[in-house]
Amino acid sequence: MNSLVKETILPAGQSLQLVQGDITSETTDAIVNAANEYLRHGAGVAGAIVRRGGPAIQRESEAWIQAHGTVSHAEPAWTSAGNMACRIVIHAVGPVWGDGDENAKLGMAVRGALRVADELGLVSMAFPAISTGIFGFPKERAAGVLFASIPGIPGENLQS
């Protein structure tokens, strides 16, 4: 069961929630997958998404790569959500810690996912801690970059 850790209402009226739990059980319009550029969903968040959503997600990911090539930080891919409650999985590629310019690359991944959600007319989405698993990005630093990349978030509301 997912638990709400903190909620902030943004100036434009949107709700930003910090939730701890299993992203694959979220009922938002979309969830964001912490993907690699080839959309090979074997471990971590990506593996959990495919296990919960079913093999259609991997098949659609392979079709995406065939049609569009590898996925960049700034241009996420998207697929259906298979058997999950959400409708869409946005596959955002975060940076590998140590490759250089990590903050900028993570910011591009977050903004790209938000742009895709807007283009698809989605209202709600859930983000994991992109790049903080096997890609090694420090968690607190990643959280700061993620929040700074979302338009309309006043920094003082994120303290504590």
Rosetta silent file (secondary structure, phi, psi, omega in degrees, C-alpha in Angstrom):
SEQUENCE: MNSLVKETILPAGQSLQLVQGDITSETTDAIVNAANEYLRHGAGVAGAIVRRGGPAIQRESEAWIQAHGTVSHAEPAWTSAGNMACRIVIHAVGPVWGDGDENAKLGMAVRGALRVADELGLVSMAFPAISTGIFGFPKERAAGVLFASIPGIPGENLQS
SCORE:     score description
SCORE:     0.000 S_00000001
   1 L     0.000  134.296  179.696    0.000    0.000    0.000 S_00000001
   2 L   -82.314  145.849 -179.869    1.318    3.425   -0.923 S_00000001
   3 E  -125.862  136.344  178.374    1.481    6.107    1.750 S_00000001
   4 E   -74.369  123.682  179.624    1.292    9.867    1.369 S_00000001
   5 E   -94.697  -42.778 -178.001    4.375   11.488    2.908 S_00000001
   6 E  -158.021  146.807  175.987    3.695   15.139    2.040 S_00000001
   7 E  -133.250  137.336  177.065    1.309   17.161   -0.103 S_00000001
   8 E  -129.266  133.388  174.094    1.719   20.687   -1.421 S_00000001
   9 E   -94.631  121.692 -178.131   -0.880   22.679   -3.325 S_00000001
  10 L   -77.843  160.651 -178.109    0.837   24.746   -6.015 S_00000001
  11 L   -54.904  -31.113  179.967   -0.161   28.348   -6.790 S_00000001
  12 L   -84.419    2.187  176.480   -2.058   27.233   -9.920 S_00000001
  13 L    97.706   -7.177  178.259   -4.111   24.773   -7.837 S_00000001
  14 L   -72.682  154.268  177.205   -2.356   21.521   -8.754 S_00000001
  15 E  -103.479  131.103  174.598   -1.523   19.030   -6.046 S_00000001
  16 E  -114.485  119.436 -177.650    2.033   17.745   -5.699 S_00000001
  17 E  -117.363  139.492  170.746    2.296   14.654   -3.523 S_00000001
  18 E  -101.604  116.504 -174.227    5.321   12.822   -2.225 S_00000001
  19 E  -122.171  138.120  175.576    4.271    9.170   -1.973 S_00000001
  20 E  -109.398  129.710  179.132    6.258    6.194   -0.745 S_00000001
  21 L   155.286 -146.805 -173.801    5.385    2.798   -2.147 S_00000001
  22 L  -102.661  109.190 -177.281    4.942    0.871   -5.364 S_00000001
  23 H   -60.786  -26.627 -177.828    4.651    3.089   -8.445 S_00000001
  24 H   -71.071  -11.328  178.073    3.054    0.229  -10.397 S_00000001
  25 H  -100.673    1.816  179.153   -0.059    0.453   -8.215 S_00000001
  26 L   -66.436  146.083 -179.224   -0.625    4.172   -8.803 S_00000001
  27 L  -105.473   17.998  176.361   -3.955    5.134  -10.387 S_00000001
  28 L   -66.637  166.664  176.421   -2.651    8.298  -12.071 S_00000001
  29 L   -58.898  -38.950 -178.005   -3.118    8.770  -15.829 S_00000001
  30 E  -140.770  154.390  165.752    0.560    7.908  -16.311 S_00000001
  31 E  -119.522  152.588  178.595    3.550    6.625  -14.449 S_00000001
  32 E  -101.256  132.684  176.549    7.096    7.480  -15.428 S_00000001
  33 E   -96.855  133.478  172.731    9.561    4.673  -15.941 S_00000001
  34 E   -81.396   92.632 -168.394   13.221    5.215  -15.090 S_00000001
  35 E  -100.867  166.924  167.651   14.365    3.763  -18.414 S_00000001
  36 L  -102.371  166.236 -172.455   17.560    3.124  -20.293 S_00000001
  37 L   -64.512  -18.038 -179.451   18.006    4.436  -23.839 S_00000001
  38 L   -98.400   -1.395 -177.887   17.237    1.026  -25.389 S_00000001
  39 L    55.064   40.755  172.738   14.025    0.477  -23.365 S_00000001
  40 L   -92.511  107.999 -170.553   15.269   -2.869  -22.097 S_00000001
  41 L   -98.106   76.559 -174.492   13.150   -3.283  -18.979 S_00000001
  42 L  -102.390  -33.803 -172.926   14.969   -5.899  -16.945 S_00000001
  43 L  -138.793  177.358  176.278   15.549   -4.586  -13.426 S_00000001
  44 H    58.558 -146.136 -179.659   14.637   -1.844  -10.992 S_00000001
  45 H   -59.370  -43.806 -178.356   11.575    0.298  -11.681 S_00000001
  46 H   -59.851  -44.691  178.390   11.517   -0.767  -15.339 S_00000001
  47 H   -63.468  -41.322  178.647   11.506   -4.447  -14.427 S_00000001
  48 H   -63.371  -38.790  179.462    8.735   -3.935  -11.865 S_00000001
  49 H   -63.761  -45.275 -179.564    6.634   -2.093  -14.453 S_00000001
  50 H   -68.640  -39.222  177.634    6.923   -4.898  -17.003 S_00000001
  51 H   -61.570  -42.068 -177.798    6.257   -7.584  -14.389 S_00000001
  52 H   -78.984  -40.738 -175.395    3.081   -5.776  -13.244 S_00000001
  53 H   -83.537  -22.959  178.552    1.943   -4.436  -16.616 S_00000001
  54 L   100.622  171.341 -173.776    2.737   -7.522  -18.666 S_00000001
  55 H   -66.914  -16.160  178.801    4.774   -8.309  -21.784 S_00000001
  56 H   -59.313  -34.637 -178.707    2.863   -5.819  -23.961 S_00000001
  57 H   -64.345  -44.675  178.591    4.957   -3.003  -22.455 S_00000001
  58 H   -66.528  -40.904  178.717    8.235   -4.593  -23.560 S_00000001
  59 H   -61.927  -44.939  178.778    6.807   -5.384  -27.017 S_00000001
  60 H   -65.096  -35.393  177.604    5.607   -1.781  -27.451 S_00000001
  61 H   -64.704  -43.077  178.252    8.998   -0.526  -26.243 S_00000001
  62 H   -64.250  -38.520  176.888   10.800   -2.640  -28.821 S_00000001
  63 H   -65.117  -37.491  178.068    8.451   -1.312  -31.513 S_00000001
  64 H   -61.410  -47.422 -179.743    9.211    2.254  -30.337 S_00000001
  65 H   -61.607  -41.896  177.774   12.953    1.657  -30.704 S_00000001
  66 H   -59.527  -41.852 -175.712   12.405    0.158  -34.187 S_00000001
  67 H   -81.851  -34.677 -170.269   10.381    3.195  -35.268 S_00000001
  68 H  -119.377  -12.878 -174.379   12.250    6.024  -33.502 S_00000001
  69 L    85.788 -172.201 -177.408   15.677    4.773  -32.450 S_00000001
  70 L   -63.586  159.004 -176.447   17.136    5.051  -28.971 S_00000001
  71 L   -94.818  135.533 -179.960   15.510    7.300  -26.399 S_00000001
  72 L   -99.643  171.724  176.718   17.287   10.481  -25.293 S_00000001
  73 L   -60.450  -42.232 -173.335   17.141   12.369  -22.003 S_00000001
  74 L   -83.989  -18.226 -174.141   15.022   15.130  -23.538 S_00000001
  75 L  -124.690   82.769 -179.653   12.688   12.987  -25.660 S_00000001
  76 L   -65.892  158.322  172.464   10.986   10.219  -23.657 S_00000001
  77 E   -96.795  169.541  172.893    9.112    7.349  -25.250 S_00000001
  78 E  -148.598  149.765  178.607    5.676    6.180  -24.170 S_00000001
  79 E  -137.469  176.447  170.836    3.679    2.971  -24.266 S_00000001
  80 E   -68.358  174.080  179.879    0.431    1.640  -22.923 S_00000001
  81 L  -103.355    6.469  178.726    0.409    0.491  -19.301 S_00000001
  82 L    58.896 -124.694 -175.392   -0.692   -3.051  -20.006 S_00000001
  83 L   -87.098    3.239 -178.224   -2.428   -4.533  -16.951 S_00000001
  84 L   -81.378  164.168 -179.018   -1.749   -1.609  -14.591 S_00000001
  85 L   -69.836  -31.623  177.692   -4.386    0.862  -13.373 S_00000001
  86 L   -70.802  167.930 -178.078   -2.676    3.814  -15.074 S_00000001
  87 L   -96.339  -32.361 -169.490   -3.171    4.290  -18.831 S_00000001
  88 E  -133.443  145.716  168.270    0.302    5.262  -20.041 S_00000001
  89 E  -114.969  121.473  175.592    3.938    4.597  -19.160 S_00000001
  90 E   -97.563  121.035 -175.221    6.301    7.429  -20.065 S_00000001
  91 E   -96.720   99.177 -177.440    9.828    6.050  -20.428 S_00000001
  92 E  -101.069  131.038 -179.232   12.263    8.774  -19.309 S_00000001
  93 E   -94.835  114.100  176.322   16.007    8.180  -19.592 S_00000001
  94 L   -90.947  168.546 -178.201   17.914    9.569  -16.649 S_00000001
  95 L   -80.677  154.804  170.664   21.672   10.086  -16.504 S_00000001
  96 L   -88.281  126.628 -179.629   24.253    7.639  -15.241 S_00000001
  97 L   -59.974  129.244  179.512   26.116    9.213  -12.316 S_00000001
  98 L   103.243  -10.943  179.542   29.667   10.051  -13.369 S_00000001
  99 L   -80.772  -11.520 -179.980   28.943   10.557  -17.079 S_00000001
 100 L    98.777  145.999  176.447   28.945   14.354  -16.670 S_00000001
 101 L    55.420   35.856 -173.766   26.278   17.080  -16.689 S_00000001
 102 H   -60.795  -42.405 -179.179   23.990   14.825  -14.636 S_00000001
 103 H   -59.858  -45.837 -179.236   21.778   17.606  -13.223 S_00000001
 104 H   -63.828  -41.520 -179.707   21.015   18.989  -16.692 S_00000001
 105 H   -66.009  -40.848  177.995   20.298   15.524  -18.097 S_00000001
 106 H   -66.516  -40.653  176.361   17.949   14.642  -15.236 S_00000001
 107 H   -59.499  -41.481  177.362   16.184   17.985  -15.645 S_00000001
 108 H   -62.772  -39.988 -179.915   15.719   17.252  -19.362 S_00000001
 109 H   -63.718  -43.439 -179.995   14.235   13.830  -18.536 S_00000001
 110 H   -66.075  -49.470 -179.700   11.738   15.321  -16.082 S_00000001
 111 H   -63.787  -36.426  176.914   10.719   18.188  -18.377 S_00000001
 112 H   -62.770  -43.330  178.203   10.470   15.769  -21.314 S_00000001
 113 H   -63.188  -41.093  177.835    8.110   13.508  -19.355 S_00000001
 114 H   -64.088  -40.364  178.775    5.971   16.508  -18.393 S_00000001
 115 H   -63.437  -45.390  178.599    5.868   17.642  -22.030 S_00000001
 116 H   -60.305  -43.852  178.559    4.786   14.177  -23.233 S_00000001
 117 H   -59.353  -42.069  178.433    2.059   14.095  -20.568 S_00000001
 118 H   -64.971  -44.605  179.312    0.842   17.491  -21.750 S_00000001
 119 H   -61.666  -33.145  179.959    0.897   16.421  -25.410 S_00000001
 120 L   -86.492   -2.274  179.036   -1.143   13.314  -24.538 S_00000001
 121 L    73.087   27.272 -179.451   -3.647   15.373  -22.533 S_00000001
 122 L   -81.594  148.467 -177.246   -2.860   13.614  -19.261 S_00000001
 123 L  -103.941  -32.990 -176.418   -3.899   15.198  -15.983 S_00000001
 124 L  -135.011  148.689  178.987   -1.958   13.189  -13.384 S_00000001
 125 E  -153.684  156.361  178.524    1.331   11.318  -13.301 S_00000001
 126 E  -121.375  132.335  178.007    3.690    9.623  -10.875 S_00000001
 127 L  -106.560  139.316  167.988    7.486    9.907  -11.029 S_00000001
 128 L   -86.881 -179.239  174.901    9.968    7.492   -9.473 S_00000001
 129 L   -82.261   79.729 -174.474   13.349    8.632   -8.186 S_00000001
 130 L   -54.795  133.033  174.634   14.846    8.585  -11.691 S_00000001
 131 L    74.553    1.062 -175.742   18.520    7.508  -11.900 S_00000001
 132 L   -88.807   -4.088  177.511   18.899    6.848   -8.154 S_00000001
 133 L   -89.333 -116.749 -176.562   19.056    3.055   -8.459 S_00000001
 134 L   -66.603  -16.985  177.436   21.637    1.310  -10.595 S_00000001
 135 L   -79.486  -11.223  168.363   22.463    4.619  -12.353 S_00000001
 136 L    78.586    9.861 -179.385   23.881    5.857   -9.009 S_00000001
 137 L   -68.764  130.543  178.778   22.516    9.425   -8.830 S_00000001
 138 L   -59.463  132.345 -172.236   22.499   10.592   -5.171 S_00000001
 139 H   -58.810  -49.599 -177.504   18.887   10.561   -3.926 S_00000001
 140 H   -63.464  -40.754  178.660   18.741   13.964   -2.225 S_00000001
 141 H   -64.350  -43.920  178.951   20.406   15.669   -5.174 S_00000001
 142 H   -60.754  -40.956  179.165   18.036   13.926   -7.618 S_00000001
 143 H   -61.313  -42.942  178.668   15.025   15.059   -5.574 S_00000001
 144 H   -62.395  -42.522  178.674   16.220   18.657   -5.741 S_00000001
 145 H   -65.602  -44.692 -179.797   16.709   18.478   -9.512 S_00000001
 146 H   -57.730  -51.976 -178.456   13.323   16.810  -10.019 S_00000001
 147 H   -63.875  -39.045  179.524   11.450   19.441   -8.011 S_00000001
 148 H   -66.956  -20.716 -177.863   13.394   22.319   -9.622 S_00000001
 149 L   -86.954   -8.488 -179.131   12.433   20.957  -13.053 S_00000001
 150 L   -95.561  116.978 -178.557    8.684   21.161  -12.419 S_00000001
 151 L   -60.712  141.466  172.838    7.298   24.593  -13.344 S_00000001
 152 L    87.771    7.051  179.279    5.400   26.466  -10.667 S_00000001
 153 L   -95.755  112.021  174.481    6.896   24.858   -7.579 S_00000001
 154 L   -73.763  125.899 -175.554    7.932   27.435   -5.015 S_00000001
 155 H   -55.283  -34.351 -176.276   11.059   26.072   -3.296 S_00000001
 156 H   -67.117  -21.320  179.098    9.993   27.073    0.197 S_00000001
 157 H   -79.377   -6.261 -176.830    7.021   24.671    0.068 S_00000001
 158 H  -100.431   -2.638 -178.898    9.335   21.693   -0.353 S_00000001
 159 L   -72.779  148.769  177.276   11.251   22.118    2.887 S_00000001
 160 L    82.381    0.000    0.000   10.906   19.500    5.659 S_00000001
